[in-house]
Amino acid sequence: MATLLLIIIIQLFLQGYTADVDPCATAVDLHRAGDRGTNCSGIQDQICDRYAIDPTVWYKVPSPSNVDNLYKDMATNAPELNHCGTSFPIWLNGTMPHDNHSIKNVTACIRGLHHICQTSYNITVMKCDLNHVYKLKPTNTCDVAYCFGHEGCHSPTDTHPVSPTVDPALLEPCNTTHHLHRAGDRGTECSIDDSAALCDRYDIEDTWYRVINGDNQDLELVTTPPKLNTCGTSFPIWLNGTHPTNGFTVNRTACQHGILGSCIHHYDVSIKHCDSYYVYRLQKALVCDAAYCFGQDRHCESPNYNNKAVPGSPFAVLLSVSAAVVWVIGRQSFCL
């Protein structure tokens, strides 16, 4: 009798666990979806999928018009170089899964200078009714990015003008639909190895962000200097000031913690108080691996990451020191 009861409990646990992780329901929007079409070329700010892709997350790519709630599919033919909003686009070298809720491992190829499949990644695709969701791998370098759909660019290009569009978030920041990527791995107790370190140099856009983790909790930019190699990055960026109240919008200074001190770089940020949460307008980081720190005393959300201090990337340390020296010389003063 005890054995039968144990089997029933295990089955119920497994059923509950499976129900909680349905990728069709939990997939998140891939950043800069509007610039990934095969007809997007000459873009000024190219996409880099080295730092903003979380290999543990399933992604969907909404259509710009969002007609019938359909997503864009990954390109299955090799795009031209300098298309899909990047220099070296990644395309799916294979076929999609056909049965609903079926999962398929496929090969994604980087279009290179000498071959249409210069380098490849193993990715996973799942069928969700009429759509597909994707578990992607971070790229090894920039500017390399995954290619979805066939549209032109949403962002401005060097070769032709685009009709001006107004981001609704700029009209009413509290209603923003922009969420900061990998928010749950930005806590002060989250340290990860440099291969997965956050970098806010490439994927921060000029808009307002709401910062929500996987449990749908709003996070705040930390207001004390975090330790190096925390907040999911090597050089965390923190708020050197206070948050506003009573619905006000304020301009503040954010500081990048570095080898030479807790505020080696300054960033101008804006913060708005929205009743029970805040929204942020952030500047891109000057170097990698540097990223904004959200969530005091919070650990890593991603299960594959640890919560212990790890040594920073030697390249990142060297780059940060070099950038700091250049900055100091340019200012003709020392700032520790």
Summary of the structure (lengths in Angstrom):
residues: 336
radius of gyration: 21.2
end to end distance: 68.7
largest distance: 79.4
contacts: 1101
relative contact order: 0.14
helix: 18%
strand: 27%
